[in-house]
């Protein structure tokens, strides 16, 4: 099953990546490097994030190249030498890529993607990596919050018309399914990714008929097994629910069920009143669905008020990120080859803002679990380190300040695995629908290992992300060496 909206042109990068790449080429600087992709803080003031986009990224990386037309375009810019353009003609990713599994629960500072490649290849990939991971992780995280706020209810993603362009719609639908949405209104995404498609009628359907009742009856006759009446076109309580009950009664007589949907008004009050009308009419099995600019905060409030809602249609705020427009993912050099030492040496970015000072070296990430299989901390350590279950360790804050803790894990899980070796997948590529279902299952399994305090919508507990003593000492050595 082929993906649509797949950009494989290596021009899909920031222009300064290419000017730097030519500079490296001219300076004969194309040594081996390691870059980390990580993020600085959880979006939405949340306590966790969801890793998404890596599988679409892997598809693109294996095909990422400059076409003849791309080379001709770069030549027109009159800044690139012919020798460098000739080099780009054979450009492809020939390195290694390590990453978390898609759908994983993730936290700030830990390397989610680790790129081992020559300097030019790794530099040109920066925009591609961040574009795929940042957006899909943002939407998957938002959806997971919505799903949790609904008490893991039936979430329908309705955001196609509000998404940022066609690719934004496709990527958002994919990511929202990973994050817990049960289905989508995006028919093309349903076809390509195997996501259940959902939807019934709009206000225009109701308004196209001489009366609301005729509109409902016509729809029920055409789709008796999938009828949900939109009852707020005119007046929800005075006409909408009454006509829905009349049309629904005929469906029930035929052995079918029906539902009603609200897309405006005071959702808490109206759903309570609609439920009373349905029950009074003898239709306790009829269900209520709601939409209309829903957020996780609104949904959580409605659930706390015991609003009788069976499913939630969420669009704008879920597929755009709502009040958070971007994920804070960055791509930083972690190690480089030193010709004199003939080995890889750690690299570290400094900043006046301590939070932007990076963790040096080639790093792994381990997740520590207690005896109840609950995640207790994520640990960053150097490539040659190993963490073992049943052994007590002392760990340190990523800012290398005074905070530290000791812990003996009942089990330890390495989070990074090799996904590309010499530019090729290390495992057979799964069908898009199969892979997406797997990614969704990963999210649902991992979210259960988090204590409820980390999953609160407001003021969540902060999950521990710490470093080993060896990594802490390496970082301190860099800091001391640069203090003037």
C-alpha positions in Angstrom: 0.0 0.0 0.0 1.7 3.2 -1.1 1.7 6.3 0.9 0.5 9.5 -0.6 2.0 13.0 -0.2 5.4 11.4 0.1 8.2 13.9 -0.6 11.5 12.1 -1.4 13.3 15.1 -2.9 16.4 16.0 -0.8 15.5 19.6 -1.5 13.2 19.2 1.4 15.7 20.7 3.7 16.6 24.2 5.0 18.8 26.1 2.5 21.5 26.6 5.1 21.9 22.8 5.4 23.1 22.9 1.8 25.4 25.9 2.2 27.0 24.2 5.2 27.2 20.9 3.3 29.1 22.6 0.5 31.4 24.2 3.1 32.1 20.8 4.6 32.8 19.4 1.1 35.2 22.3 0.3 37.0 21.8 3.6 37.2 18.1 3.1 35.2 17.6 6.3 32.9 14.7 5.8 33.9 12.6 8.8 31.6 10.4 10.8 29.3 12.1 13.2 26.4 11.2 15.5 23.3 13.5 15.9 20.6 13.2 18.5 17.0 14.2 17.9 15.3 15.0 21.3 12.7 17.4 22.6 13.0 20.0 25.4 9.6 19.9 27.2 6.2 18.1 27.0 3.6 20.0 25.1 0.3 21.2 26.7 2.0 21.4 30.1 1.5 17.6 30.2 3.4 14.9 31.9 4.3 12.7 28.9 4.4 12.7 25.1 3.8 10.0 22.4 6.5 9.2 19.8 5.1 9.2 16.3 6.3 9.7 12.7 9.4 7.5 12.7 7.9 4.9 10.3 7.0 7.5 7.7 10.5 9.0 8.2 12.2 5.6 7.6 10.3 5.3 4.3 11.5 8.7 3.1 15.1 8.4 4.2 15.6 5.3 2.2 14.5 7.1 -0.9 15.8 10.6 -0.2 17.9 11.9 -3.1 18.5 14.8 -5.5 16.9 14.4 -9.0 18.4 15.9 -12.1 15.8 18.7 -11.9 16.8 19.3 -8.2 20.5 19.6 -9.2 19.5 22.0 -12.0 17.5 24.2 -9.6 20.5 24.4 -7.2 22.8 25.3 -10.1 20.4 28.2 -10.9 21.1 29.6 -7.4 24.6 30.5 -8.5 26.1 29.6 -5.1 27.1 26.0 -5.5 30.2 24.7 -7.3 29.9 22.1 -10.0 32.0 19.7 -8.1 29.6 19.9 -5.1 26.6 19.5 -7.4 28.2 16.4 -8.9 28.6 15.0 -5.4 24.9 15.6 -4.7 24.0 13.6 -7.8 24.9 10.4 -5.9 23.6 11.6 -2.5 21.8 9.0 -0.4 21.7 8.1 3.2 24.2 5.4 3.9 24.4 5.6 7.6 22.7 4.0 10.6 19.6 5.1 12.5 18.5 4.1 16.0 15.2 5.1 17.4 12.4 4.4 20.0 9.6 2.3 18.8 6.7 4.2 17.3 3.9 4.7 19.8 6.4 4.8 22.7 5.7 7.1 25.7 8.6 9.6 25.7 10.0 12.4 27.8 12.2 15.5 27.4 16.0 15.3 26.9 16.2 11.6 25.8 17.5 10.9 22.3 14.5 9.6 20.4 16.4 9.2 17.1 20.2 8.7 16.8 21.8 9.2 13.5 25.2 7.8 12.7 26.4 9.0 9.3 29.0 11.2 7.5 28.7 14.9 8.3 27.1 16.0 5.0 24.4 13.3 5.0 23.5 13.9 8.7 23.3 17.6 8.2 21.0 17.5 5.2 18.7 15.1 7.0 18.0 17.5 9.9 14.9 19.2 8.5 13.4 15.9 7.3 13.8 14.2 10.7 12.4 17.1 12.7 9.5 17.7 10.3 8.2 14.1 10.5 8.8 13.5 14.2 7.7 16.9 15.6 4.3 17.2 14.0 3.2 13.6 14.4 4.4 13.4 18.0 2.5 16.6 18.8 -0.8 15.3 17.4 -0.3 11.8 18.8 0.3 13.4 22.2 -2.7 15.7 21.9 -4.9 12.8 21.0 -3.7 10.7 23.9 -4.6 13.5 26.2 -8.1 13.7 24.7 -8.5 9.9 24.9 -7.5 9.8 28.5 -9.8 12.8 29.4 -12.7 10.8 27.9 -11.8 7.9 30.2 -10.5 6.0 27.1 -13.8 6.6 25.3 -14.7 6.4 21.6 -12.8 9.3 19.9 -13.6 10.2 16.3 -11.0 12.4 14.5 -12.9 15.0 12.4 -10.1 17.4 11.6 -9.5 17.1 7.8 -11.0 20.5 6.9 -9.1 22.4 9.7 -5.7 20.7 9.2 -2.7 22.5 7.8 -3.0 21.4 4.2 -3.3 18.0 2.6 -0.2 16.5 4.1 -1.1 18.0 7.5 -4.4 16.3 7.3 -2.9 12.9 6.4 -0.2 13.1 8.9 -2.6 14.2 11.6 -5.0 11.4 11.0 -2.2 8.9 11.1 -0.8 10.3 14.4 -4.2 10.7 16.0 -4.9 7.0 15.5 -1.6 6.2 17.2 -2.7 8.5 20.0 -6.0 6.7 20.6 -8.6 7.9 18.1 -11.0 5.1 17.2 -11.6 6.4 13.6 -11.5 9.3 11.2 -13.6 11.3 8.8 -10.6 11.3 6.4 -11.6 8.8 3.8 -8.2 8.7 2.0 -6.4 8.1 5.3 -8.9 5.3 6.0 -8.0 3.6 2.7 -4.2 4.1 3.0 -3.8 3.3 6.7 -6.6 0.9 7.4 -8.2 3.3 9.9 -12.0 2.9 10.5 -13.9 5.8 8.7 -16.8 7.4 10.4 -19.4 10.1 9.7 -23.1 10.5 9.0 -24.7 13.8 8.2 -24.1 17.6 8.3 -26.4 20.4 8.8 -26.7 20.9 5.1 -28.4 17.5 4.8 -31.1 18.6 7.2 -31.5 22.0 5.6 -31.8 20.4 2.1 -35.2 18.8 3.0 -38.5 20.6 3.4 -38.5 19.5 7.1 -36.2 18.2 9.7 -38.3 15.0 10.2 -38.2 14.3 6.4 -34.4 14.7 6.5 -34.1 12.2 9.4 -36.5 9.7 7.9 -34.7 9.8 4.5 -31.3 9.2 6.1 -32.7 6.4 8.3 -34.2 4.6 5.3 -30.9 4.8 3.3 -28.5 3.9 6.2 -30.6 2.0 8.8 -27.6 0.3 10.4 -25.5 3.5 10.8 -28.0 6.3 11.6 -26.9 9.2 13.8 -29.3 12.2 13.7 -27.8 15.6 13.9 -30.3 17.3 16.1 -29.1 20.9 16.6 -29.8 22.4 13.1 -32.8 24.3 14.3 -33.7 23.7 18.0 -32.2 20.8 19.8 -34.9 20.3 22.5 -38.0 21.7 20.8 -37.6 20.0 17.4 -34.3 18.1 17.0 -34.7 15.4 19.6 -38.4 15.1 19.1 -38.0 14.4 15.3 -35.1 12.1 16.0 -37.3 10.0 18.3 -40.0 9.8 15.7 -37.6 8.7 13.0 -35.7 6.5 15.4 -38.8 4.7 16.5 -39.3 3.3 13.0 -35.7 2.0 13.0 -36.1 0.3 16.4 -39.3 -1.4 15.1 -37.1 -2.8 12.3 -34.6 -4.1 14.8 -32.0 -1.3 14.4 -30.6 1.2 16.9 -29.8 4.9 16.4 -27.9 7.7 17.9 -28.1 11.5 18.0 -25.3 14.1 17.7 -25.0 17.6 19.2 -22.6 20.1 17.6 -23.5 23.3 19.5 -24.9 24.7 22.7 -24.4 23.9 26.3 -23.2 20.3 25.8 -23.5 19.3 29.5 -27.1 20.6 29.9 -28.3 19.5 26.5 -27.0 15.9 26.7 -28.7 15.5 30.1 -32.0 16.7 28.7 -31.7 14.7 25.5 -30.9 11.6 27.5 -34.1 12.1 29.5 -36.1 12.4 26.3 -34.6 9.3 24.8 -35.2 7.3 28.0 -38.7 8.6 28.4 -39.5 7.5 24.9 -38.3 4.0 25.6 -34.9 4.2 23.9 -32.3 3.7 26.6 -30.1 2.0 24.0 -30.0 5.1 21.8 -26.6 6.8 22.2 -25.4 10.4 22.2 -22.4 11.8 20.3 -21.0 15.3 20.6 -18.6 17.6 18.7 -18.0 21.3 18.5 -14.5 22.6 19.3 -13.8 20.0 22.0 -10.6 20.0 23.9 -9.3 17.6 26.6 -10.2 20.1 29.3 -13.8 20.4 28.1 -14.1 16.6 27.7 -12.7 16.0 31.2 -15.2 18.5 32.7 -18.1 16.8 30.8 -17.0 13.4 32.0 -16.7 14.7 35.6 -20.2 16.1 35.3 -21.4 12.6 34.2 -22.7 13.9 30.9 -24.3 10.9 29.1 -22.0 10.9 26.1 -21.0 7.7 24.2 -18.6 9.2 21.6 -16.7 12.3 20.9 -16.0 14.0 17.5 -12.8 16.1 17.8 -11.3 18.1 15.0 -9.6 21.4 15.1 -7.9 21.2 18.5 -6.7 17.7 17.9 -5.2 17.9 14.4 -3.6 21.3 14.8 -2.3 21.0 18.3 -4.8 23.5 19.6 -3.1 25.9 21.9 0.4 24.4 21.3 1.4 24.8 17.6 4.6 22.8 17.6 6.6 20.1 19.3 10.0 21.2 20.7 12.1 18.6 19.0 15.7 19.6 18.1 18.6 17.9 16.3 22.0 18.3 17.9 25.5 17.0 17.3 26.5 14.5 20.0 29.8 13.1 18.7 32.3 13.4 15.9 35.3 11.5 14.6 38.6 12.9 15.7 41.3 12.2 13.1 44.2 12.6 15.5 42.7 10.2 18.0 41.2 8.0 15.2 38.0 7.6 17.3 34.7 9.2 18.0 34.8 11.9 20.6 31.8 13.5 22.4 30.5 16.9 21.4 28.4 19.3 23.5 26.4 22.5 22.9 26.7 25.2 25.5 24.1 27.9 26.2 23.4 30.7 28.6 20.2 28.9 29.2 21.1 25.7 31.1 18.1 23.9 29.7 19.6 24.2 26.2 22.9 22.8 27.1 23.0 19.3 25.5 24.2 16.0 26.9 27.4 14.9 25.2 28.4 11.6 23.6 26.8 8.6 22.0 23.9 7.8 24.4 21.5 5.0 25.1 18.2 5.2 27.0 16.9 2.7 29.5 13.4 2.6 31.1 13.4 1.3 34.7 10.3 -0.6 36.0 9.4 -1.5 39.5 8.1 -4.8 40.8 4.6 -3.9 39.6 5.8 -3.3 36.0 5.2 0.4 36.4 7.7 2.8 34.7 9.7 4.7 37.4 12.4 6.5 35.5 14.2 6.9 32.1 18.0 6.9 32.3 20.4 8.3 29.8 23.9 6.7 29.7 26.8 6.3 27.4 27.0 3.8 24.6 29.4 1.4 26.5 27.3 1.3 29.7 24.8 -1.4 30.6 22.1 -1.2 33.3 21.0 -4.4 34.9 17.8 -5.3 36.8 18.2 -6.0 40.5 21.3 -3.8 40.9 21.2 -0.5 42.8 22.4 2.6 40.9 22.6 6.3 41.7 21.3 8.6 39.0 21.6 12.3 38.5 19.5 15.2 37.2 20.1 16.0 33.5 21.1 19.6 34.5 23.9 18.0 36.6 22.7 19.9 39.7 22.4 18.6 43.2 19.3 16.4 42.6 19.9 12.6 42.5 18.3 9.4 43.5 19.0 5.7 43.9 16.9 2.9 42.5 17.0 -0.8 42.0 14.9 -1.8 39.0 12.9 -5.0 38.8 13.3 -4.9 35.1 15.2 -2.7 32.6 14.1 -2.0 29.0 16.6 -0.5 26.4 14.5 2.0 24.4 16.7 2.5 21.3 17.0 -0.1 18.6 18.8 -0.2 15.2 16.3 0.6 12.5 18.6 1.4 9.5 22.0 -0.1 8.9 24.1 1.3 6.0 20.9 3.1 4.9 18.7 0.0 4.7 16.0 -1.2 7.0 17.1 -3.8 9.5 13.6 -5.4 9.5 11.1 -6.0 6.8 8.8 -3.1 6.1 5.3 -3.8 7.3 2.2 -2.8 5.4 1.0 0.7 6.4 -2.2 -0.5 8.1 -0.4 -3.3 9.9 2.4 -0.9 11.1 -0.1 1.7 12.3 -2.1 -0.8 14.3 1.1 -2.0 15.9 2.2 1.6 16.8 -1.2 2.2 18.3 -0.9 -1.0 20.4 2.5 0.1 21.6 1.0 3.4 22.9 -1.9 1.7 24.6 0.4 -0.8 26.3 3.0 1.8 27.4 0.4 4.3 28.7 -0.7 1.6 31.2 2.8 1.5 32.7 2.5 5.2 33.8 1.2 6.1 37.2 -2.0 8.2 37.0 -0.2 11.1 38.5 1.8 11.5 35.2 -1.3 11.4 33.1 -3.3 14.2 34.8 -4.5 16.8 32.4 -3.7 19.6 34.8 -0.5 19.8 36.9 0.8 16.3 36.3 3.6 14.8 38.3 7.1 15.1 36.6 8.5 11.8 35.4 12.2 11.3 36.2 14.6 11.5 33.3 18.1 11.2 34.7 21.7 10.4 33.7 24.2 7.9 34.8 27.2 8.9 36.9 29.5 8.4 33.9 27.5 10.7 31.7 27.2 13.2 34.5 30.9 13.3 34.9 31.5 13.7 31.2 29.1 16.7 31.1 30.7 18.3 34.1 34.2 17.9 32.5 33.0 19.7 29.4 31.5 22.5 31.5 34.6 22.9 33.6 36.9 22.9 30.5 34.9 25.8 29.1 34.6 28.0 32.2 36.8 31.0 31.8 
